[in-house]
Amino acid sequence: MNPRIPLRPLALVPLVTVSVLLAGCGARVEGTSEAGAGPVTVQRCGEEVEYTTPQRVVAYEGGSADKLFALGLVDHVHGYVMPPANPPVEESPWAEDYAAVEFLSDDLLNRELVVDAEADLVVAGWNSGFSDQRGITPEILDGIGVQSFMHAESCFNYPGHPERVTPFEGLYTDLERMGRIFGVEERATELVAGYRERVAAVEEQVPEGDPTRVFLYDSGTDQPFTAGNQVPPHDIIEHAGGSNIFGDLEQRWTQVGWEPVVEAEPKVIIILDYGDQPAQEKIDFLTSSPAMAEVPAVREENFFVLDYNEGISGPRNIDGLEKFAEYLRELQG
C-alpha cells in the first residue's frame, strides 16, 4: 500500500500579511491588563460572566493552550494538562511557550488538579475537559472562586446556556473574548483578521465542479466515529472545496454506521491522527475491511492525515485547512 499521506511540517509558512506575521511563535504581548484591573463581562456559552484578569491559567489540551499562546499570553499561563491523545507539544508552533510553563498532568482535567495549581482560570471545552460526570464544571468552579472559559465551538450541547456558532467562527469568537478578558483586544483583532484572510485565500482557489465527497474517520471498528457539522473538520472540508458526507448531522463528534459510509462513496477519507491511535493503523484497518473495499477513497488510496490539533478548536485549524485544500487541488489536478 502507498496511501497518499501528506508530510506535516512542524510549522506552516503563512501568507505574508502583517496580521499573520504577528502570530509568530513565542510572541509576548506588552500591555496586558494588570492584576486587579477592572473586571470585564464576557459571554460564556450564552451566559454573561464577569472576569478579572487571570494570572495563573490552566489550559486543557493543545487547542486551549494554543489560543492563549497565539495571543501572546504565555506570562499569564501557569501550566497545561495534556492527555495522551495529543501529539507531543515539541511539535507545536508554540513549543517554546509550552516549555516556559508547567506540564501539570497527562490525565483528564479534574478539580483537585485545578485547586492544587492555584488556578485563577481554567480554559477547556464542554465534554472535553469540563464534565458533569467528572465533577468539574464552570458552575462548580464558580463556587470555589475559579474562573472558567469554554470554547464557543463546544457550547452546542452545553446544558442551560446554549450558544451556537460555526466551528471556525467559534475559533474567532474565542480569540476575541480572550482578548477582552486579558486586555489584548488589538492582538486578537489582528489574529482573527489574519485567519479570515487565509480562509478567504483558500476559498478563492477551490477548483470548479462538484465538491469532493469526504469522510472523516476518527476511530471505531464496529461503528465509525466521525465529524458532524459542529466541529472544525467539517469547516475544513467545506472551505477547502469538499463535502462532508455527514455534514447534515447536527452533531459534534458522533457514531454512524458503515453502511451509510459505503453508500456515500467518499472520494477522500480524512484520518484524524491521535498520539495514541496512529493514523497508519486506521488506514490498515480501512484497507483490510471487506465492507470498504469498493469505496473510491479506499480503492484509490486517497487518505489525508489530519493532525489532532488541526482537528480540535484552535489556531491550527487554519493550518489544517490550507494543507487539506492543497491536497484536494493536487488530487483534482
ABEGO torsion letter per residue (X at the ends): XBBBBBBBBABBBBBBBAAAAAABBGBBBBGBBBBGBBBBBBBBGGBBBBBBBBABBBBBEAAAAAAAAAAGAAAABABBBBBAABBBAAABAAAAAAAABBBABABBBBAAAAAAAGBABBBBBBGBGBBAAAGBBAAAAAAAGBBBBBBAAAAAABBGBBBBBBAAAAAAAAAAAAAAAAGAAAAAAAAAAAAAAAAAAAAAABBBEBBBBBBBBABEAABBBBBBAABAAAAAAAAAGBBBAAAABBBBBBBBBAAAAAAAGBABBBBBBBAABBAAAAAAAAAABAAAAABAAAAAGBBBBBBAAAABBEAAAAAAAAAAAAAAAAAAX
